Amino acid sequence: MKKFLSFLFVSALILVLVACGGSDEGTSGSGDEGEDSGDTITWKMGHLSNEEHQWHKTAEKFAELVDEKTDGKLQIEIYPNEQLGSETEVLNGIEAGTVDMTISGETMANWAPEAALMAVPYAFNGQEHLQNVVEGEIGSEIEAAVKDGVGVTPLYYHIRAPRNLTSSEPIESPEDLEGFKMRVPNVPLFMDAWEAAGARPQVMDFSEVFTGLQQGVIDGQENPVDLIQSASFFEVQDYVNVTEHVYSWIYVVVGNEQFNSLSEDMQTAVQEAAAEAQAYGLELYETETAEIEQDLKDKGMEFVEVDQEAFAEAMKPAVEESLTEVQLELYNKIVEAGK
């Protein structure tokens, strides 16, 4: 009887140990748990450009690098062409946890006012000035505001070609803007600046702009040449008016919670991949921008030289009036850094 009872006790003990040991297997989720268990973490990334755009090509490179540097433990699924919604909708989706990453710039000013300085009319005098600001103290201040206000972590940035105004009739000075209906992104500063210059700006999702131009709902829009090309605006607009009113950059961001849930090793891997992707994207930018301008010309668009000083003077009072005290301080720092 004693031998039988001992056998029962040992058998029960083995069953308990097996059950406890098995409870760690198959653990799902992100962060350290997912990494330890061998589960794959997947981030969804939605953005507005198409598959041929340099942002998308760079995102694909970034995804490849992340896959390589994390040994496949972190996968990034990319959804171009606003498949997951507009820029604002995707940012809201990141907060809700339904999306993880996107590409965003001055639109984030709706949550973090400092982000408006990423695209202020006539604040920058060229690419070198821009890069010095982004990679310096001012850029760090804006990044911190984005993290706190928007709830996303900037991973790397893209320099954007200067924003230019497209139209069906040439526009050489602010006087030519009378009655001109134009699309602007959801950035109050852009609304105020273009209204001060004499236009009739209105907010519209990027995905609706082509149809709006085609149907005459709007007369024009303003964007860098790469987006003018990728959105096929050359089919519904004849002129690129070289206002160069905004030199700007745009961040590739991931939700704070998603990034912070990763182990330190995986965070380092993502940051290394981001640095390499940024260098790759800069190379694409520098080689493709001139090619894009020529392609637009070949497709029939005429580049019109404009009185940039007149546009700058017309917009400046509205710009300064639209900025809050904090924004105006940053704006003055940026302008001073370019002297």
Protein Blocks (a to p, Z undefined) as FASTA:
>chain_A
ZZmmmmmmmmmmmmmmmmmmmmmgopacehjllmmnopacddddddfbdfkbmklmmmmm
mmmmmmmmnnopaccdddehhlnopfklmmmmmmnopafbdcddflmmmmmmmlmmmocg
hkbgbjklmmmmmmmmklmmmmmmmmmmnopacfbdcdddddddddfbdcfbfklmgopa
cdddddfklmmmmmmnopacddddfklmmmmmmnomagbdcddfklmmmnommmmccbdc
dfklagcdddddddfklmmmpcfklmmmmmmmmmmmmmmmmmmmmmmmmmmmmmmmmnop
acddddfklmmmmmmmmmmmmpcfklmmmmmmmmmmmZZ
